[in-house]
Amino acid sequence: ARQLFKELYIDPSKVDNLLQLGFTAQEARLGLRACDGNVDHAATHITNRREILLSNPQMWWLNDSNPETNNRQESPSQENIDRLVYMGFDALVAEAALRVFRGNVQLAAQTLAHNGGSLPPELPLSPEDSLSPPGTSPSDSAGTSSASTDEDMETEAVNEILEDIPEHEEDYLDSTLEDEEIIIAEYLSYVENRKSATKKN
């Protein structure tokens, strides 16, 4: 776990470099982790991903099945709405676009401009319009067993952590170092507690 933390570490100065190029903090973190910390490759990766999402904007909505993410984007900042309005877009449409694109002003603006100031008709305008199939948790199928080997304990701990990982293929890379430290500490503590409980029994 500690080794994984070291591998996922991001140099804050590299994030700043990408922010100066106009990318968001989330895009910077995802790009750097997907490209092993190489700023140039990360910039290319982000740009290519933007082009794919711009061509298929519904991918943003379909991939964003995390309720917590949806809640965070229910109310885009007034500043971002004003920025799109300043560019000439309708305020209501600007707000809807920011919700769909999770606050990404540049992608919202590009999509609206590409579609004549409107969102593509296939995009839902609110989280309630999106239907997601019922998910199954990795731990739902895990039965209670009397076996208490170290392997079983680690598997159970990993399964619990997997429940909190977003379903988007790259969202698991988008976490701050503080988040990672907390997750790793919880994981190690869980394993140690399970081992202690087993020894007592």
C-alpha positions as CSV (number, residue, x, y, z in Angstrom):
1,A,0.0,0.0,0.0
2,R,2.8,2.4,0.9
3,Q,4.6,1.6,-2.4
4,L,1.3,2.3,-4.3
5,F,1.2,5.7,-2.6
6,K,4.7,6.5,-3.8
7,E,3.8,5.5,-7.3
8,L,0.6,7.7,-7.3
9,Y,2.4,10.7,-5.9
10,I,2.0,13.8,-8.1
11,D,4.5,16.7,-8.2
12,P,2.4,19.8,-7.4
13,S,4.6,21.9,-9.7
14,K,3.6,19.7,-12.6
15,V,-0.1,20.2,-11.8
16,D,0.6,23.9,-11.8
17,N,2.2,23.6,-15.2
18,L,-0.9,22.0,-16.7
19,L,-3.2,24.5,-15.0
20,Q,-1.2,27.3,-16.7
21,L,-1.9,25.6,-20.0
22,G,-5.7,25.9,-19.3
23,F,-6.5,22.4,-18.0
24,T,-8.5,21.9,-14.8
25,A,-6.9,20.4,-11.6
26,Q,-8.9,17.2,-12.1
27,E,-7.7,16.8,-15.7
28,A,-4.1,17.6,-14.6
29,R,-4.2,14.9,-11.9
30,L,-5.8,12.3,-14.2
31,G,-3.4,13.1,-17.0
32,L,-0.2,13.0,-14.9
33,R,-1.1,9.7,-13.3
34,A,-2.1,8.2,-16.7
35,C,1.2,9.3,-18.2
36,D,3.6,8.5,-15.3
37,G,4.1,12.2,-14.4
38,N,5.2,13.3,-17.8
39,V,3.8,16.8,-18.3
40,D,4.0,16.8,-22.1
41,H,2.4,13.4,-22.5
42,A,-0.2,14.4,-20.0
43,A,-1.1,17.5,-21.9
44,T,-1.5,15.4,-25.1
45,H,-3.5,12.8,-23.2
46,I,-5.9,15.5,-21.8
47,T,-6.3,17.2,-25.2
48,N,-7.0,13.9,-27.0
49,R,-9.6,13.0,-24.3
50,R,-11.3,16.3,-24.6
51,E,-11.6,15.8,-28.4
52,I,-13.2,12.4,-27.8
53,L,-15.6,13.8,-25.2
54,L,-16.4,16.8,-27.4
55,S,-17.3,14.4,-30.2
56,N,-19.3,12.2,-27.8
57,P,-20.5,14.6,-25.0
58,Q,-23.0,12.0,-23.7
59,M,-20.0,10.1,-22.4
60,W,-19.6,12.6,-19.6
61,W,-23.1,11.9,-18.4
62,L,-23.0,8.1,-18.8
63,N,-19.7,7.7,-17.1
64,D,-20.6,10.0,-14.2
65,S,-22.7,7.5,-12.2
66,N,-21.3,8.5,-8.8
67,P,-24.1,10.1,-6.8
68,E,-21.6,12.2,-4.8
69,T,-20.2,13.7,-8.1
70,N,-23.7,14.5,-9.3
71,N,-24.5,16.3,-6.1
72,R,-21.4,18.4,-6.3
73,Q,-22.4,19.6,-9.7
74,E,-26.1,20.3,-9.0
75,S,-25.2,24.0,-8.6
76,P,-22.4,25.3,-10.8
77,S,-20.7,28.4,-9.6
78,Q,-22.2,31.7,-10.6
79,E,-18.8,32.8,-11.7
80,N,-18.6,30.0,-14.3
81,I,-22.1,30.7,-15.4
82,D,-21.3,34.4,-15.9
83,R,-18.2,33.4,-17.9
84,L,-20.4,31.5,-20.4
85,V,-23.0,34.3,-20.4
86,Y,-20.2,36.8,-21.2
87,M,-19.3,34.6,-24.2
88,G,-22.9,35.1,-25.4
89,F,-24.7,31.9,-24.2
90,D,-28.0,31.8,-22.5
91,A,-27.7,31.7,-18.7
92,L,-30.0,28.6,-18.3
93,V,-28.3,26.7,-21.1
94,A,-24.9,27.7,-19.6
95,E,-25.9,26.3,-16.2
96,A,-27.2,23.1,-17.8
97,A,-23.9,22.7,-19.8
98,L,-21.8,23.2,-16.7
99,R,-23.8,20.5,-14.9
100,V,-23.3,18.0,-17.7
101,F,-19.6,18.8,-18.0
102,R,-19.0,18.9,-14.2
103,G,-18.0,22.5,-14.1
104,N,-15.6,22.4,-17.0
105,V,-16.1,25.8,-18.6
106,Q,-13.9,25.2,-21.7
107,L,-15.7,22.0,-22.7
108,A,-19.1,23.5,-21.9
109,A,-18.3,26.5,-24.1
110,Q,-16.9,24.4,-26.9
111,T,-19.9,22.1,-26.9
112,L,-22.4,25.0,-26.9
113,A,-20.5,26.8,-29.7
114,H,-20.3,23.6,-31.7
115,N,-24.1,23.1,-31.4
116,G,-25.3,26.7,-32.0
117,G,-25.7,27.7,-28.4
118,S,-27.6,24.6,-27.3
119,L,-26.7,21.3,-25.8
120,P,-27.0,18.2,-28.0
121,P,-30.6,16.7,-27.6
122,E,-29.3,13.4,-26.4
123,L,-27.9,14.9,-23.3
124,P,-30.1,14.9,-20.1
125,L,-30.3,18.3,-18.4
126,S,-30.6,17.1,-14.8
127,P,-29.4,14.1,-12.8
128,E,-33.0,12.9,-12.4
129,D,-33.1,12.4,-16.2
130,S,-30.3,9.9,-16.1
131,L,-31.1,6.3,-15.5
132,S,-28.3,4.1,-14.3
133,P,-28.5,0.3,-13.9
134,P,-28.5,-1.0,-10.4
135,G,-25.0,-1.7,-9.4
136,T,-23.7,-4.6,-7.4
137,S,-21.1,-4.1,-4.8
138,P,-18.0,-6.3,-4.8
139,S,-18.7,-7.2,-1.2
140,D,-22.4,-8.2,-1.8
141,S,-21.4,-11.7,-3.0
142,A,-18.8,-12.2,-0.3
143,G,-20.1,-14.6,2.3
144,T,-19.0,-14.7,5.9
145,S,-16.4,-17.4,6.5
146,S,-14.8,-18.8,9.5
147,A,-11.5,-18.9,7.7
148,S,-9.2,-16.1,8.9
149,T,-6.1,-16.3,6.8
150,D,-4.1,-13.2,6.0
151,E,-5.1,-13.6,2.3
152,D,-8.8,-13.7,3.2
153,M,-8.5,-10.6,5.4
154,E,-6.6,-8.6,2.7
155,T,-9.2,-9.6,0.1
156,E,-12.0,-8.4,2.3
157,A,-10.2,-5.2,2.9
158,V,-9.6,-4.6,-0.8
159,N,-13.3,-5.3,-1.6
160,E,-14.5,-2.7,1.0
161,I,-12.1,-0.2,-0.6
162,L,-13.3,-1.0,-4.1
163,E,-16.9,0.0,-3.1
164,D,-15.7,3.6,-2.9
165,I,-13.9,3.6,-6.2
166,P,-15.8,5.6,-8.9
167,E,-17.0,3.6,-12.0
168,H,-15.4,5.8,-14.6
169,E,-12.3,4.1,-16.0
170,E,-9.9,6.9,-14.9
171,D,-11.7,8.5,-12.0
172,Y,-9.8,6.2,-9.5
173,L,-6.7,8.2,-10.5
174,D,-8.3,11.5,-9.5
175,S,-7.7,11.8,-5.8
176,T,-5.5,14.1,-3.7
177,L,-2.5,12.9,-1.7
178,E,-4.5,13.6,1.4
179,D,-7.3,11.3,0.2
180,E,-4.8,8.6,-0.6
181,E,-3.1,8.8,2.8
182,I,-6.4,8.4,4.5
183,I,-7.4,5.4,2.3
184,I,-4.0,3.7,2.8
185,A,-4.1,4.3,6.6
186,E,-7.6,2.9,6.8
187,Y,-6.6,-0.2,4.8
188,L,-3.5,-0.9,6.9
189,S,-5.5,-0.3,10.1
190,Y,-8.2,-2.7,9.0
191,V,-5.8,-5.4,8.2
192,E,-4.0,-5.0,11.5
193,N,-7.2,-5.1,13.4
194,R,-8.4,-8.2,11.7
195,K,-5.1,-9.9,12.5
196,S,-5.3,-8.9,16.1
197,A,-8.9,-10.2,16.3
198,T,-7.9,-13.5,14.8
199,K,-5.0,-14.0,17.3
200,K,-7.4,-13.4,20.2
201,N,-9.8,-16.0,18.9
